[in-house]
Each structure stands twice: as structure tokens, then as C-alpha cells.
Amino acid sequence: MTSVRKRKMNRSSVKKNTRRVKDKQRDINIHSNPIIAANWDKSLTLSQNYKRLGLRSKLGTRAGGEERKVESLTEIRARRAKDSEKVTPADIEQTEDPSEIPEGEARLIRDPETNEVVKVIYGTKKVVKNTESDVENTSVIKQLEEYAHKHAQIKKDRTPSERENDWLKSLYEKYGDDYEKMKWDKKLNLQQQSAGDLRRRITKWKKLNNIN
């Protein structure tokens, strides 16, 4: 049984204050790329934005359903007319000409008495495939390619400082290539570098100083 206060609150027209956190998912602030940030539409989903920009949100195949594209009446009629042009099994049922059978398909000729396959006629007719792509905005792709080319930098190898050179030299003079002993030296290896890290550093140092 509810209390008088609860009943009064339920009848009240004043709604309870709640935080709306679901709408915040749409407020995506893109900081990684200024071109994508300038062309991003917050009213669309991530997949819709990527498709509009000519990109793909997933490199693999789709695992679930896909949102249907809104088609006009003219587009529906054109698609139906195109579908009606497709070759059906009834169209090639009476022909033995390979040029009238689509490539990748075949007609089986059976013996009317035993129903065994007597002959197989493979089709040679070239079928024009649908080459429509999902890319809608190629100008954004060109801008992204130019931006990537402009901001691409050649990776430079890090060169050890003079102090690091002296430190590596003292380790090499004392231990040579024995990196296991190097890592246990509490005076020279103050930062407790691992044997693998010391090996990489000294290999690079030897290469810079032409030491075999």
C-alpha cells in the first residue's frame, strides 16, 4: 500500500528530473582529423557518416542487417526492369547454344527414359556485373589523401646523446657482449634496464661507432 505522499507525487504534473545520457552518444567530437571533423554530420549514425564520406566503418563483411536505402518510384521501376532482364532457367531450357547461356551456368541434357545426364553445355555468355560502389563523396577521399601525403613524415632513428654514449661505452668496455651481467650492475645500470634493452642500445651504438 502506497503512502499519501507517493500518491500525491504520482498525480502531480511535475515530472521527475532525470539525466538524459542516451543523446550524448551522438555528440562525437573528432580531434584526429580536421577534414572528417568538418564534414561530419551529427544527425547521422557512424555508419551513415562513413558511407557519406566514401569510407567504410568495417573492413570485414557485414554480420547483421543493413539499413535499407530509400528509393524513389522511378528507381524501383528501373530496378525491377533490370531484374526482369536476368536469364531464368526457363530461358535456357530449350537452347543448346553456349553463347545464350550465362557464364558460370550450365544446361544438363538428360535421357528421357533413364533420366541420366547425357550432355553438359557450359555457358559462355558474358554477364555485365553491377559495378555500383557505396562511395558517395570522392572529394573528401581526395582531401584525406592530400592531407596524409602532406603530413607524412620520414621516421628518423633516434641517436643517443653524448652522456648516453659514454654510459654505453663504459658498459661495453667492462662486459663486452655479456648483457646478462650488465643488467645486474647496480652502479652502471642505475635505471635497471633489461638485457634485451641493453642489447638494442649497444647494437645501435656499435653501428654508429663502426665497432664489430
N, C-alpha and C positions, 0 to 999 in steps of 0.2 A: 504494500500500500504506500503510495507516494505521499509526501508531506504537502502541506498547503503552499509552502514556498515553491516547491518543484512544479505544482500545478499552475501556479501563477506565472512562473517563468515560461512554461510551455505555451500558455495563452498569449504571452507578450509578443508584440510585433518587432521588438528589438532583437536582432539576431546576435548570436554569439560571435565574438571576434575570433577568427581563425586565420592562420597564416597560409597563404597560397604559395606553395613551393613548386607545384607542377609546372606553372607557366615559366618559372625561372630556367627550365631546361632549354628553352628556345633562345635565351639571351646568351648566345655564344660569342665571346669576344676573341677574335682571331688576331694574334700578335705575330705569328710566324711569317706570314706573307702579306705584304700590303696590297697586292693585286687581288688576291682572294678576298681579303677583308673589304675592299672597295666594291666588289661585285656580289657580295654575299647578301641574300635575301632572308631576313629573319622570320618571315611569314611562311617559309617553306621548310621542309624537313631536310636532314643532312643528305639523304639520297637524291632528293629532288634538286638541291643546290648543286651537287656534284654533276648530275646529269645536265643541268642547265649550263654549267661552266665547261662541259665537254670532258669531264673527268669521271673516274669510277671510284665508288666508295669501297668496293670489294673486288679484289683481283680474281678470286675464285668464282665458281658457278653459284647461282642463287640456290639457297637451301629451302626457302619457303615461297610464299605467294608474292606477287608483284602487283603494284597498283596499276589498274587499267588506264590506258591513255584515252582521254576524252576525244571522240571522233565526231565530225560533222556528218550530216546525211550524205553529202557528196563523197566523202572519204569512205563511208560504209558501202555505198553503191560501187565505188571503184574497186574496193577490196573484194566484194562479192563477185564482180565481173572477172577479176583476176583469178579467183578461186575456181570459177566455172571453166576457165581455160585449162585447168590441170587435167592431165591424162588419167582416166579411170580404168580399172581392169576391163570394163565392158568395151572400151575404145580399142583395146589391143587384142580382144578375144578372137577376132576373125582374121587378123593380119599375120603374115609370116615375113613381113619386110622389117629387117632390123632397124632401118632408118626411121620407122614410125613408132618404135618402142623406146621410151626414155632410157638414157644411160644409167646403169646400175640396177635395172629391172630386166626381167626375162619372161618369156612366154613358154609354158610347158605344153607340149602336144602329147596327148595320151591315146593309147589304143582303145577304141570304143568298146571292145569286147573284154579285155583283161584289165583295163584302166591303168596300165603301166605306162610310165613316161617313155615315149619313143624318141622324142627330139626336144632339145632345149635351144630356144632362139634368144640370144642376148641382145639387148637394145644398144644402139649406137647414137641415138638422138641426143644432142646436147641440150641440157636444161639450163636456162638462164636463172641463176640464183639471185635471191634478193640481197642486194648489197647495201641496203639502208643501214646506217650506223646510228647509234644513240647520241653521237656528238652533235650538240646544238650550237655551241658558241666556240668556233675555232679561233676567234680573235683573242680570247682570253688565254688559250693554249699558246699562241704565238708570243703573247706578252710574258707568260711564265717562262717560256724557253729563252727569250731575250734576257729576262731578269736573272735566270740561272747562269746563263753564259757570261753575263756582266759581272756577277758576284762570285763566280767560281775562282778559287784561289789555288795555286800550286802549293801543296803541302811541303813545308820546309822541315828538314831534320833538325832536331834540337842539338845544338852544340854545347858541350859542357863549359862551365865558367872556369876562370883561372884557378880559383880556390878548389873547385871540384877536380880539376886536372891534377893539382898537387896531391889531393886526397887519394885519387885512383892510382897515381904513380907510387905513392908510399905503400899502398896495399899490394900492388903488383911486385914491387921490389922485395917486399917481405915474404909474400906467399906464392908468387908466380901465378899458376893457374889452379891452385888449390882453393876453390871458392867455399868449401865446407869449413875450412879453418878460418877463412876471412870473416865469415858471419859470426864466429864466436869471439872475435877480437873486441873486447869491451872498450878499448882505448881508441882504436882507429874506426871501428864501426859503431859509432855512438847512436845512430838512428836505427840500429838493429835491422839493416837491410837483409833481405833473404839472399840465399846463394844464387837463385835464378836472376834476381835483380842486379846483383853484383856482376854476374857473368855478362849480362846485356850491356851494362855500363862500361866494363873493362874491354869488351869486344869492340865497342864503338870507339873507345879511347885508343886502343891499339891500332885501329884502322886509320884514325886521324893522325897518329904519330908514326905511321908506317912501321909498326912493330909486328913481327910474325910470331 
